[in-house]
Amino acid sequence: MCLLFITDLSAQESFEGKLTFHFKYTSKKPGISADMLRKNFGDSSVVYIKEGNYRQTYFNAIFVTDVYYDPVTNRYYYRRTGIDTIYYKDCSIELNKIDSIFTADSPVNILGFNCKVLKMKSSNSIVFYYFAPELYMDPKFYEQHKLGGYDIFARESKSLYLKVIREYSAYNYVFTATSIKREKLSPDIFKLPSLPVKEK
C-alpha cells in the first residue's frame, strides 16, 4: 500500500524560475582580502533557470558580469566587464577531475527548505552543495556538463543548490540563496547579447 505514495521523480516538472544569492568571502593568504574578492567576483547574483538553460548575473563585479549555459550547444558563455566579446568554454571538457563525492542529511534550512549536503572533492577545491530534494531539477539536462563537475551534482542531487561553500587553498566563498520564485520565464532571457563570440 505504501508504494502508492512513492513520488516518481521522472514525472515531476523540472524547476523553472529565479533565485537570488548573497556572497561571502574568506581569505586564507596575505595579499588577498575578502574585499578584493568581493570587488572582483561580486556581492550577489540572480540566477534564471528554464529547461536546462541557466543565466547568472553578478552584481558589483569587475571580473565576470554574466554567464549563460546552453544545453543544446553544451557551452558555458561568459561576459567580462569592459570587453565587447563573449567567451565560451566547452562543457564536455572536465578541467578538474572529481576525486570523491559524499551525500548526507544536514541541519541546514534555507528559505524553509530542509537541505541535504553533497560534498565533492577535486584536485583544486572542496565544494559543499546544500540542496532541497523538493526543488526537482531534471539531471538529463546536464548529463554533458562536465565543467565544474555539474553533471555529477545534477545526477546525485536531482535538485537546485541553495547554498554553496567552496574551499580553495587561498580563499573560501559561500553563496547562499536569499529568495526563490517559481515562474515561467521568457526564452529571451537566455539569448546572448549581439556581440562577437570566441572560444577561450
Order of alpha helices (4+ residues) and beta strands (2+ residues): beta-alpha-beta-beta-beta-beta-beta-beta-beta-beta-alpha-beta-beta-beta
